[in-house]
Amino acid sequence: MIITEHDNPSPHIIVDDFLDNETLKSIKLEISEIRDKTTQGDILVGNEKVIDTSKKKNNNIWLDNLYSDDRNRSNILKYLPFNIWTNLKPFLMNSKSAIFRVYNKTNQDNTLLSIYKNNDFYGEHHDRSENNELLFLTTNLMLKMKGDFKGGEFVLQDKTIPFKDNRLVIFESHRIHSVNKVITDDNPDNWRYTLQYFAKIK
């Protein structure tokens, strides 16, 4: 695990080789088993969810809803928050970002699986909650399966962060960010996958 902290254009943390090989393998297996359950992603306009493929074209599923009967059925919901808390808490608590330091006080989270197929992208936006919770941190874990694709870089404000398998990016949720268009084929092994973990206060 290689952790680097950055101040520009705003505070963010990049972690390469975030998950160990065994955990990474189990999470990718779970994704392959549930990816057919994803649907076209929506966006919030005011307080309404709408589909607008001119601004967002990808597939999503909220894992908290998928596993609402028993979160322990999901390795993603077990291991992703655990690894963030265990390995990254000291960095967050000592960060220059006051928002990062609030992480210790968050009491609710949500996890979203996003899949980018051919020509998929996500335009400039900031993350916010639909239920009046205070959303502080967004954590993006970049993943791919056996194959590859072109594009799909993560852009935080004016900084482009190249895609890398098993790379985690943590940033303040209110910062503008986007995902560049992905060029690939119809093989799910060649798609771009992201797990987004949102930490908030209810």
Secondary structure, DSSP 4 states (H G I P E B T S, - for coil): -EEEEE-SSS-EEEEES-S-HHHHHHHHHHHHHHGGG-EE--EEETTEEE--TTTEE-EEEEHHHHTTT-GGG-HHHHHHHHHHHHHHHHHHHT-S-HHHHGGGG--EEEEEEEEE-TT-EEEEE----SSS-EEEEEEEEEEE-SS--EE--EEETTEEE---TTEEEEEETTS-EEEPPEE--S-GGGSEEEEEEEEEE-
